[in-house]
Amino acid sequence: MKFENDLHIDTAEAEKRALKKVAQLLQRPDQLDKVDQYKKGIARKRMGVESRLKTAVHSQLDGVRFGIEQLKSAIENVQEVRKTMRTVEEMMDTAFHDKHIREIKDISAEHRQLSSAMDNLRQIFTVPESVQAARDQLKEDKLLEAHKTIRELEISRDELLYEQHKLENGSQGDVTLLNRYFQDVEVVSSELYRKISSIISDSFTTAKSKPELLVSALRIIEREHSIDQETSRRKTYSGFAPPGRPKEWRESVLESLKSTTEAKFRIEKTAGEGWLGGQLRKIGSDSVTELILLKHIVAPCFPPSWNIFERFTNWYHIAFANEINRLIREGIEGKTIIELLIFLNHYANENYMGNPELGIAKERLPELLDGSEQAALINVYIGSTKDNIRQWLENAIKQEVKEWRKADPPSGDADGYFVTDLPVILAQMVGEILGVTKQISDEIKDRIFNDIVLEMAEFFEKLIAALSDFKDQHLRTRNAAQWYHNYSVATINNCRMLADNFTEIATKFQIQRDSYDSPIAKIAEEAAEKGCTFLVEEVMMDLNEVLGQIMTKSEWLESSGTPGGRPIDTIVATVTDYSKDFASLRPEHLFSLIKELERRVTVRYVAAIIQPANGKIKFSASGYENDTERREVSDQLIIEADYLGRYFKELSNTKDFATSPSDVIRSIADLLKSSPDMIELELSSMVGRYSDLTAEHIKSLLTLRGDISSAEIRSSLSSAMNAKRNNDDYPPIFSEITVSTGLFR
């Protein structure tokens, strides 16, 4: 169907082309006269095409006919060959079953045996002498001659055995007889191997003293290796293998070298510190020395195909890794872990496997310890180190507390400030730990430093808690601790010294900034401030009674004209007495303590003024008397405020008292003595300076005047509170004073 469609398409295409051709020929009228001429030309072309087509078809048919005839001839030849092959096969079956043919085969095999025996006759008759000669040659270290003698004997034996192997009905007795006759050959061959193995096992010594002997031994090993390979190939097609083959001397020697190498890496646990580090360093150093010797002296004696330097390097590495893993499985702890980690970190440096003489690329050296196992070991070390640090710090606090109760005062540093040995000892401990961890890696060093910082935060808390207990015991029995103030001062100074030491340590060990930018300085400062607070609290306890006399008429106001008998004189005398004990504080802590002490004295002063109590001064309601009394009290307050300000400034030995806490006493005095029309201005000034001043405090102060009505107080409060703002230039005073005025009743 497809053919018919294609034929139809070709016919249509031909007609289309014919029409186009006719149209081209008959484009003008005068061309019609040539129609007959065109028809004859086309007819001639058609006849020529048909003639060539017939010739081509006849040629193809002749070729097909010839091919068919050749195929018929080939079939006849194949049938003839098949018939002849059947005839040959029948003749072969008949011939090999013939008795005479078998006799000929046996005679031929016997002839080959006898021929082989004749060829090896000299070796057969001289086996004992040859064996003895080989042994004598071995004694004289003539390895190549000895090997040649043994090989001649082995070749003779193997040829005779091979002839027996080829016999279809060979005698096992003959094989046994041959093996027995040549049994000394295997014995002396084993002696040769032991001699060679001993030389190669001690190749480091032999290469230096008798390198030619080592080369001879290796040449024999290579020859035997080649013979083993040839024997294996021969066995594949003949099925025959000589006795003792393959000898595999090369493999045995390499295995012996490997075993000898592994034995060098045995690490034994011993008593005492540093046993692991010492053995690791010795083994590492010895390994590098041997590898350098191997590369320059031993390796040139070995065949290049052995890659002996690479082999030994790999054996050393594997043996070392296996031994380290064995130690870890058996369990190591404490300093042994850090000794191992340090060695692992230095393993690839120039002192060990990275030695330039070895020329080993670091990237070709695998890790002695798997990354996960090393990380686990590091975590164990860090965990144990944290426990040790925590325990040490606890013991340090116990020892420090014990020292506080000594009969002798603390010693002073180079500047005369009291300190104990705690900061120095702690800095040494931290320095030793970081010095060790730095040998492992900077990452571990920074991790340990961060852990120490965290432990130090808890340490400071416990230290201040212990100092608080020490203070409580002292306050219960003042004479129980003779040097309480001195050791308190020393502890405060220690806090600053500890912070400075940590900064120095961080710089010395190049701690990453995000690691050492720690809260140590802040924590130490807070601890020092708490220590100062304990001292201030004792002073305030002793001032409690005299501060209670402020704003009393008989004990305070009327005693103002008696120098030395005033409450302010007692306050100053008490503080002066304590300041002698505080003199050994570092300047920054002494300044902080005095400022806090002045602030607390001021708070109690102000509380005594504005908190109503029995026995306190109350101003008269009469205008004249009220004004006189307020002025008298205000003048006394101003005198004492100025006195306190000057005293504490001198005591702190500084001019940096721009705003003294006692200034608030003068402000209160100004408020008390001011005229009613100036009250709002004074209040506005006070509220602007003291942001913790509340309406209750203002109400108490205005009530104290005695000349202001409740309505006026409320009015003044309203305008004063509008002027209130935050001001950090003045310390908190009023926030620690509680008053109850019933303002909203």
VENCOR-V722475 format. One record per residue. N is the residue number from 1. RES is the residue in one small letter. NEAR is the number of other C-alpha atoms within 12 Angstrom. Layout:
BEGIN
N/RES/NEAR  N/RES/NEAR
END
This chain:
BEGIN
1/m/7  2/k/8  3/f/9  4/e/10  5/n/11  6/d/12  7/l/13  8/h/14  9/i/14  10/d/14  11/t/14  12/a/14  13/e/14  14/a/14  15/e/14  16/k/14  17/r/14  18/a/15  19/l/14  20/k/14  21/k/15  22/v/20  23/a/15  24/q/13  25/l/20  26/l/17  27/q/13  28/r/13  29/p/11  30/d/10  31/q/16  32/l/16  33/d/13  34/k/17  35/v/17  36/d/12  37/q/14  38/y/19  39/k/16  40/k/13  41/g/14  42/i/17  43/a/14  44/r/14  45/k/14  46/r/14  47/m/14  48/g/14  49/v/14  50/e/14  51/s/14  52/r/14  53/l/14  54/k/14  55/t/14  56/a/14  57/v/14  58/h/14  59/s/14  60/q/14  61/l/14  62/d/14  63/g/14  64/v/14  65/r/14  66/f/14  67/g/14  68/i/14  69/e/14  70/q/14  71/l/14  72/k/14  73/s/14  74/a/14  75/i/14  76/e/14  77/n/14  78/v/14  79/q/14  80/e/14  81/v/14  82/r/14  83/k/14  84/t/14  85/m/14  86/r/14  87/t/14  88/v/14  89/e/14  90/e/14  91/m/14  92/m/14  93/d/13  94/t/14  95/a/14  96/f/16  97/h/14  98/d/14  99/k/12  100/h/13  101/i/16  102/r/16  103/e/14  104/i/14  105/k/20  106/d/19  107/i/16  108/s/17  109/a/24  110/e/22  111/h/16  112/r/22  113/q/27  114/l/18  115/s/17  116/s/25  117/a/26  118/m/17  119/d/19  120/n/23  121/l/20  122/r/17  123/q/29  124/i/29  125/f/19  126/t/20  127/v/31  128/p/23  129/e/19  130/s/29  131/v/37  132/q/23  133/a/25  134/a/35  135/r/29  136/d/21  137/q/24  138/l/31  139/k/17  140/e/15  141/d/23  142/k/26  143/l/35  144/l/29  145/e/26  146/a/34  147/h/41  148/k/26  149/t/32  150/i/40  151/r/28  152/e/28  153/l/39  154/e/38  155/i/27  156/s/33  157/r/39  158/d/30  159/e/32  160/l/39  161/l/34  162/y/32  163/e/31  164/q/31  165/h/24  166/k/23  167/l/24  168/e/15  169/n/16  170/g/20  171/s/16  172/q/15  173/g/13  174/d/20  175/v/26  176/t/18  177/l/16  178/l/30  179/n/27  180/r/18  181/y/25  182/f/34  183/q/24  184/d/25  185/v/40  186/e/28  187/v/23  188/v/32  189/s/36  190/s/23  191/e/26  192/l/38  193/y/31  194/r/22  195/k/33  196/i/38  197/s/31  198/s/24  199/i/31  200/i/41  201/s/28  202/d/26  203/s/37  204/f/30  205/t/20  206/t/26  207/a/29  208/k/21  209/s/15  210/k/21  211/p/24  212/e/24  213/l/31  214/l/37  215/v/29  216/s/33  217/a/42  218/l/41  219/r/27  220/i/36  221/i/36  222/e/28  223/r/23  224/e/33  225/h/23  226/s/20  227/i/26  228/d/25  229/q/21  230/e/19  231/t/27  232/s/21  233/r/16  234/r/18  235/k/18  236/t/12  237/y/11  238/s/15  239/g/14  240/f/25  241/a/26  242/p/33  243/p/27  244/g/22  245/r/24  246/p/24  247/k/27  248/e/24  249/w/34  250/r/32  251/e/19  252/s/23  253/v/32  254/l/26  255/e/20  256/s/24  257/l/27  258/k/26  259/s/20  260/t/23  261/t/31  262/e/26  263/a/20  264/k/25  265/f/31  266/r/25  267/i/28  268/e/19  269/k/20  270/t/13  271/a/9  272/g/11  273/e/17  274/g/20  275/w/22  276/l/34  277/g/29  278/g/22  279/q/28  280/l/34  281/r/27  282/k/21  283/i/32  284/g/36  285/s/27  286/d/22  287/s/34  288/v/33  289/t/23  290/e/29  291/l/37  292/i/27  293/l/24  294/l/32  295/k/27  296/h/21  297/i/26  298/v/34  299/a/32  300/p/25  301/c/31  302/f/34  303/p/22  304/p/15  305/s/15  306/w/21  307/n/19  308/i/29  309/f/30  310/e/23  311/r/25  312/f/33  313/t/36  314/n/26  315/w/28  316/y/37  317/h/35  318/i/25  319/a/30  320/f/37  321/a/32  322/n/23  323/e/28  324/i/38  325/n/24  326/r/19  327/l/25  328/i/25  329/r/13  330/e/12  331/g/15  332/i/25  333/e/26  334/g/26  335/k/26  336/t/33  337/i/36  338/i/38  339/e/31  340/l/40  341/l/40  342/i/33  343/f/37  344/l/34  345/n/29  346/h/28  347/y/33  348/a/28  349/n/24  350/e/20  351/n/22  352/y/35  353/m/41  354/g/27  355/n/23  356/p/17  357/e/20  358/l/28  359/g/24  360/i/25  361/a/18  362/k/19  363/e/12  364/r/15  365/l/23  366/p/22  367/e/28  368/l/29  369/l/31  370/d/17  371/g/13  372/s/12  373/e/19  374/q/26  375/a/17  376/a/17  377/l/33  378/i/36  379/n/22  380/v/24  381/y/34  382/i/33  383/g/22  384/s/23  385/t/34  386/k/27  387/d/19  388/n/24  389/i/30  390/r/27  391/q/18  392/w/24  393/l/33  394/e/24  395/n/19  396/a/29  397/i/32  398/k/21  399/q/20  400/e/33  401/v/29  402/k/18  403/e/28  404/w/36  405/r/26  406/k/20  407/a/15  408/d/15  409/p/24  410/p/31  411/s/26  412/g/23  413/d/20  414/a/9  415/d/13  416/g/17  417/y/31  418/f/33  419/v/34  420/t/36  421/d/27  422/l/36  423/p/32  424/v/23  425/i/22  426/l/33  427/a/29  428/q/19  429/m/26  430/v/40  431/g/28  432/e/21  433/i/33  434/l/36  435/g/28  436/v/30  437/t/34  438/k/28  439/q/24  440/i/29  441/s/25  442/d/22  443/e/22  444/i/33  445/k/36  446/d/31  447/r/30  448/i/40  449/f/43  450/n/30  451/d/30  452/i/39  453/v/35  454/l/24  455/e/29  456/m/39  457/a/29  458/e/25  459/f/32  460/f/38  461/e/27  462/k/24  463/l/36  464/i/34  465/a/21  466/a/29  467/l/37  468/s/27  469/d/20  470/f/33  471/k/33  472/d/20  473/q/19  474/h/25  475/l/22  476/r/13  477/t/13  478/r/17  479/n/14  480/a/18  481/a/27  482/q/22  483/w/27  484/y/39  485/h/39  486/n/36  487/y/41  488/s/51  489/v/46  490/a/42  491/t/50  492/i/46  493/n/43  494/n/42  495/c/44  496/r/36  497/m/34  498/l/39  499/a/35  500/d/22  501/n/27  502/f/38  503/t/28  504/e/20  505/i/31  506/a/32  507/t/18  508/k/18  509/f/30  510/q/24  511/i/30  512/q/21  513/r/15  514/d/14  515/s/28  516/y/30  517/d/21  518/s/27  519/p/25  520/i/36  521/a/26  522/k/21  523/i/27  524/a/36  525/e/30  526/e/25  527/a/38  528/a/39  529/e/34  530/k/32  531/g/44  532/c/39  533/t/31  534/f/34  535/l/42  536/v/34  537/e/25  538/e/29  539/v/35  540/m/29  541/m/22  542/d/24  543/l/30  544/n/23  545/e/20  546/v/29  547/l/33  548/g/31  549/q/32  550/i/43  551/m/43  552/t/29  553/k/24  554/s/19  555/e/25  556/w/35  557/l/30  558/e/21  559/s/21  560/s/26  561/g/17  562/t/15  563/p/13  564/g/15  565/g/21  566/r/28  567/p/36  568/i/40  569/d/26  570/t/25  571/i/37  572/v/32  573/a/23  574/t/27  575/v/34  576/t/22  577/d/17  578/y/30  579/s/30  580/k/17  581/d/26  582/f/37  583/a/31  584/s/34  585/l/41  586/r/30  587/p/23  588/e/23  589/h/37  590/l/36  591/f/29  592/s/33  593/l/36  594/i/41  595/k/38  596/e/32  597/l/44  598/e/41  599/r/34  600/r/34  601/v/43  602/t/42  603/v/31  604/r/36  605/y/44  606/v/40  607/a/32  608/a/36  609/i/41  610/i/35  611/q/32  612/p/27  613/a/19  614/n/13  615/g/18  616/k/24  617/i/31  618/k/27  619/f/31  620/s/19  621/a/19  622/s/16  623/g/17  624/y/15  625/e/17  626/n/26  627/d/23  628/t/21  629/e/29  630/r/36  631/r/25  632/e/26  633/v/37  634/s/32  635/d/26  636/q/34  637/l/39  638/i/26  639/i/24  640/e/34  641/a/32  642/d/25  643/y/24  644/l/37  645/g/36  646/r/25  647/y/30  648/f/37  649/k/26  650/e/20  651/l/31  652/s/32  653/n/20  654/t/19  655/k/16  656/d/15  657/f/26  658/a/16  659/t/23  660/s/36  661/p/38  662/s/41  663/d/36  664/v/42  665/i/43  666/r/33  667/s/33  668/i/44  669/a/39  670/d/35  671/l/37  672/l/42  673/k/34  674/s/28  675/s/23  676/p/24  677/d/15  678/m/16  679/i/32  680/e/30  681/l/23  682/e/32  683/l/41  684/s/27  685/s/27  686/m/38  687/v/35  688/g/25  689/r/29  690/y/34  691/s/28  692/d/27  693/l/39  694/t/33  695/a/35  696/e/27  697/h/38  698/i/41  699/k/36  700/s/36  701/l/44  702/l/41  703/t/36  704/l/38  705/r/41  706/g/29  707/d/31  708/i/30  709/s/17  710/s/22  711/a/16  712/e/20  713/i/33  714/r/23  715/s/21  716/s/31  717/l/34  718/s/21  719/s/22  720/a/29  721/m/31  722/n/19  723/a/24  724/k/23  725/r/20  726/n/18  727/n/19  728/d/14  729/d/17  730/y/26  731/p/31  732/p/29  733/i/34  734/f/39  735/s/21  736/e/21  737/i/26  738/t/24  739/v/27  740/s/21  741/t/23  742/g/13  743/l/20  744/f/12  745/r/6
END
